[in-house]
Amino acid sequence: MNELTIKLKTGDEIKGVLTRSFKYQDTDVEVLTEGSRETLLFSLDEICYIRFLSPPAGIGHGGSETMEEVQTIAGETFRVSVPANGKFLKGFLGLLPGEGESYQTFFFTDTGVRYRQDARYTGQILQDQGFVSTDKLEAALKQQQEQEQANRGEQDATILLADAVDEGEMHEQAHSNEIHHARVGDILVESGLVTREQVEAAFKSQKGKKLQVGELLIMKGLITEEQLLSALATKFRLRFVDLETVVPAEAALGAISEGLATRLKVFPISLEGRKLVVATCAPTDLTIGDNLRFSTNFAPELVVAPSRQILAAIDKYYRNRIETVDTLLNSMKGEAETVTIEEEADDTRLLFEPDSKIISLVNRILIDAYRRGASDIHFEPGAGNEPLNIRYRIDGECIHAHKVSASYKGAITVRIKIMADLNIAERRRPQSGKILLRYRQQMLEYRVEITPMVGGREGAVLRLLAASKPLPLAGLALLPHNLERFVDILDKPHGIILCVGPTGSGKTTTLHSALGHINTQERKIWTAEDPVEITQAGLCQVQVNAKIGFTFAEALRSFLRADPDVIMIGEMRDAETSKIAIEASLTGHLVFSTLHTNSAPEAAVRLIEMGMDPFNFSDALLGIVAQRLAKRLCSACKRPARDQRQRYDEVVASLGQIVGERKEVVPDFKEANFMTAVGCEECGGTGYKGRIALHELMVGTDKVKTAIRRGVGMDELRGIAMDEGMWTLKMDGLVKVLQGETDLEQILKVCM
């Protein structure tokens, strides 16, 4: 009997026995389960690993073996001996030594492995491959010490030794507190160049990003990047590829956007079934595989290629495939000078299909905005002969993108109207529509708003609604204090949960993350949205359409007749919708919705002012989340701030004005990690890239509900909620400043 334990990617374990032999080419495994004694068939793509209590027939020691460290996507790490004949079609064997000469046999699936690496140190691999010697390592360290002394003068020896640590080879502490020290540091210890105590001290004293030993060796010309990457590929059991000879599959290019490829510095090569082959120049960065797995929903197989080849491939297969907006605008300059339009143009002059250059220009502006990560595109026509200004909103701020000659203002507006199926002859009333654009096997949706301006002009704003996926709750940047309380209210069987904040503050993302947390086979979930921005399996999602009378209130009435467990209403825009939602939450349903208010206490007060019954609302209330988005410091270039103590005192003073006597909220100075913006190519020299959410969670405790019934004012309700554990938006933001995620300037921009 071949007894085994199967560890699924979900974390579940299945015990049983094999009902048929396990062979090289198998893509599934058939098991007679323990206890229920039923036969189940599992695809290997569902499995992290299989542990055999006794090796199956034909599997065992044979040929040469290598020691490897293997970590699964479930977070377990094993140090196993991998036999040379242990490679299967969908995975490989690992032998875990036991007592005496005994061992356990593991079968690890390729898609279930987060990383695997040769137990040899990188330096040893470099030496084994003839790329480097101990003398070269010693020479690199000597040069490094000279650089440090020239820059900062004489320093403590342990500070200098920090540069001998290759930070790139440190493994994240994903599921344990064990610190994996850099392999190059171990090589230095074994070579007798430093002591273990000095390396430990170097780790503790290291501040900021310093040159790595591998970088120094390349700078000295002792090894090439290809030689170092070849050694790392060998260590991590990855293929080394020459991208200059590779032609990527169109499906692979469609699976990864240019923005993601550029940010992670990766390049997609092929897509077969669920396996996405991707080239990376940083095989030691374990987060790359995790990001690709989450962003693409495919199983990534990493291969190694030089950074120059990856950047050249991105430029060749992404950026150069379409003519840039600026190139097209330059080609139109000469022609524009010979064309003029009048201030008050006759409507009949606009009844035409713009020429091919206008069509190309508008298309490329839409794609350019998507590739640059814009959330909105603003077309702002100037008066008279002034040009058309085009601005993108990126990370919450409008930035200038393009300037188009006044000659084309009317034609561009007409083209946008045609794409959005709007009335091109109507120039006196606002119009709303949407544009669907297919780009690299992705469907991009733009919500269009045309607004008439003085002087016969029309402004256009397009909001990009690129199809996206829900984030896990852990990815919302909720502090542990808020995350624990938020998860607790999500587990309630009925009641109402509101997410409030201004437009573009991430309310829909938060609600969909909450729905994803409770989205199980046993629950029926209906959502009514305008528009549907995020889709996820298991939800019945509905697009409301006010033009035909299908409003949020009408959708909610229909949902209540469709046997729901959970209901999500995109927005409580009126008293009717709000009243029905509250009543639904009192009759055994869990209801989610959004509201446009500035804070959580203000949302409760606003609903009472809208005519909601305070007793019904307080009984139904589970919690209100208010949020904002603040600019995040660029992770590629942010550096520790020099005046840490001064910044700490400023933040503590700001917190003190809010928390009063609640001193437990203020972190200790030793926990502070203030960072400052620098600016690099990754962030366009701004020092900021992306945004981080700030949260304010007011839980519907007994005291909060009593206050709502009494009809207290907003300030009094805020004080009661803070006594019950609520952190305000500014408090949440200041704590994230202490954590080095953003800075005080950005928090003060979005919080009162």
Buried (B, 14 or more C-beta within 10 A) or exposed (E): EBEBBBBBBEEEEBBBEBEEEBEEEBEBBBBBBEEEEEEBEBEBBBBBBBBBEEBBEEBBBEEEBBBBBBBBBBEBBBEBBBBEBBEBEBBBBBBBEEEEEEBBBBBBBBBBBBBBBBBBBBBBBBBEEEBBEBEBBEBBBEBBBEBBEEEEEEBEEBBBBBBBBBBBBBBEEBEEEEEEBBBBBBBBBEBEBBEEEBBBBBBEBBEEEBBBBBBBBBEEEBBEBBBBBBBBBBBBBBEBBEBEEBEBBEBBBBBBBBEBBBBBBBBBBBBEEEBBBBBBBBBBBBEBBBBBBEBBEBBBBBBBBBEEBBBBBBEEBBEEEBEEBEEBBEEBEEEBEEEEBEEEBEEEEBEEEBEEBBBBBBBBBBBBBBBBBBBBBBBBBBEEEEBBBBBBBBBBEEEEBBEBBBBBBBBBBBBBBBBBEBEBEBBEEEBEBBBEBEBBEEEBBBBBBBEBEEEBBBBBBBBBBBEEEBBEBEEBBBBEBBBEBBBEBBEEEBBBBBBBBBEBBBBBBBBBBBBBBBBEEEBBBBBBBBEBBBBBEEBEBBEBEEEEEBBBBBBBBBBBEEEBBBBBBBBBBEEBBBBBBBBBBBEEBBBBBBBBBBBBBBBBBBBBEBEBBBEBBBBBBBBBBBBBBBBBBBBEBBBEBEEEEEBBEBBBEBBBEBBEEBEEBBBEEEEBEBBBBBBBEBBBEBBBBBBBBBBBBBBBBEEBBEBBBEEBEBEEBBBBBBBBBBBBBBBBBBBBBBBBBBBBEBBBEBBE
